[in-house]
């Protein structure tokens, strides 16, 4: 019976996700990439480790529909919610602490996070599983919990490299507390060995390809992290979980200062060191989300202990107001979420979202990675225009003579365009789209016999047009709310050898830059 409440919450979390996304939105840009990676299984990619691709492969093998694409973030969100509530119970919390920990998770940024097929959902789940294992080991001293910790870290490294920062924070927390005794235990090193064993194939892939992770981090810093300001970072730490700030702040303070929670102090230090490390490295604000859920568990336990101490949470004969007051407190994180609900779940139309901008722009909800405010939140703009782009590219391809189609290259400016075209045209007799962006560099076909090139990018300039017998724009993305608005679909007929050779050289140079190699002439 004790586990029914966490299971009920987890089931609700999983099922409700399918009803919280309006059909006016397509999949998000990154979701197409991970699905596309699933069609090119490998032990590594330029953007992320292989776990996302494995999930993408399963989704596409099962038809690639909305249900199977969203299955993974909904699953990891439900699993995280279950762990958060079970941790509150393991600490000794009753129904109040259990339910409050659950609504804190449901009523904060995790509601948004678990809507998208991205590495972030599993990252948070992995961090929570690791800290759950650490806390459970403290209670039981059973080695299996250390191996659960190792499993969580190993899978986390196969999901996202930010797990390395979590491991650094974990290591620092162990050294700063009596938990450093673990360093002398064989099961601790066995768990560390398990994590390394799981990560080893991806680590070998990184080494074999010149450690492209370094180039990825440099690009990320130059294009996105350079816009991260310290004040904005700390403001978002408050706003992301604002509805539960009255729970997670006491939870963190209790972990660091309370005598009753002294055995779990390492958990609190992991949170402090992990968030501090991201601040120091100018990480994106949401990189820290995985550190907060366990604070909901400890904070909810802390509140329940206060109620027991000052009035008997379950005292016989207590006034009728007490159950009502407790239910109100449990509901508070959800109620506080209501004002920003349109930014959590994409249920409103793009026009309705754009109309909200004057009221909410000051909170940074309309700010994109370029540091500027736009008509829609970036994720919402990244869910528009893809079907239109695919349909217009398909029409451009259909307009070519039959003899030319087999020798046609579809070249896109970025991974989002190429991935979306491959997703929506998967059942159309059209060649795969390619790009020089990210992992698409590994899949680009270097050929010299192209008779036509369909370009999905800005309108071609005069210098580019001069390399074709004819070149014209045949369509553009017209959706006013799409991030890809204005992207042109151009058809170039009979490209000359100079432009084909230049494209092949650019491909080799771009790949060499990622792999830290000198480009090899061909």
Secondary structure, DSSP 8 states (H G I E B T S, - for coil): -TTHHHHHHHHHHHHHGGGSS-TTS---HHHHHHHHHTTS--SB-SSSBTHHHHHHHHHHHTT--HHHHHHHHHHHHHHHHHHHHHHHHHTT--HHHHHHHHHHHHTSTHHHHTTS-SHHHHHHHHHHHHHHHHHHHHHH--HHHHHHHHHHHHHHHTT-TTHHHHHHHHHHHHHTSGGGGGGG-HHHHHHHHHHHHHHHHHHHHHHHTT-HHHHHHHHHHHHTGGG--HHHHHHHHHHHTGGGHHHHHHHHHHHHH-STTGGGHHHHHHHHHHHHHHHHTT--GGGGGGGTHHHHHHHHHHHHHHHHHTT-TT-TT--THHHHHHHHHHHHHHHHHGGGHHHHS--S-HHHHHHTHHHHGGGTTTB-TTS-B-SS-HHHHTTSSHHHHHHHHHHHHHTS-HHHHTTEEEEESSHHHHHHHHHHTTTSS---EEESSGGGGGT----S--SEEEEEES---HHHHTTEEEEEEEEE---TT-TTTT-EEEEEEEE-HHHHHHHHHHHHHHHHHHTT------
